[in-house]
Amino acid sequence: MIYVYGGSFNPPTLAHKRIIETLLKQDPQSEVIVVPVGNDYKKIGLIDVFHRVNMLKITLFGIERVIINELEIKGPYEGTLASLDKLSNEYDDLCYVIGSDQLPEIESWINYKDLLAKYPFVIMMRNSMHPDDAEFYVQGLEHDFRYIQFDHPAASTEVRMKKYGYEKHLDPAVLAYIKENNLYGE
């Protein structure tokens, strides 16, 4: 199984790292391809991909069977389906990974119906969400979901907003990188 884990990683947190470690434990033969979005992805507060990739490399250092793929950095953002289609030319048995907190927004994704029908998803169940709750967001749509319980508290939004104790959600070397490069208003 090849897990594809896309996102802004703005910044990458210890929760991102734990998700990857959890996926790798599911199957000793599996790999995780991490796909950070490029600078043209329209998201408020998105820092330059150069820094996000550097922080990913720091966060994921020493974890085997992980590839940081720069597919979405090199061209215009075309959506997850287009990225998975391109990756499927190189890899078999792809499965896309998202947090359950992303399900309420799935209808805003580019070609989401085709995406859901074509590729299996692993849903990292957060905030005590139940699979029945997750199914609500895709009812009536063809899809193949697999669920993994995951309740790690870290969120990139909390880090960017510097909520109390946000530092504990980051690898110390990433926190140092953020401060050294004056990211997120440090």
Helices and strands as residue ranges (DSSP letters): E 2-7, H 14-26, E 31-36, H 49-60, E 66-68, H 80-87, E 94-99, G 100-108, H 112-118, E 121-125, H 131-136, E 145-149, H 156-160, G 166-169, H 172-180, G 183-185
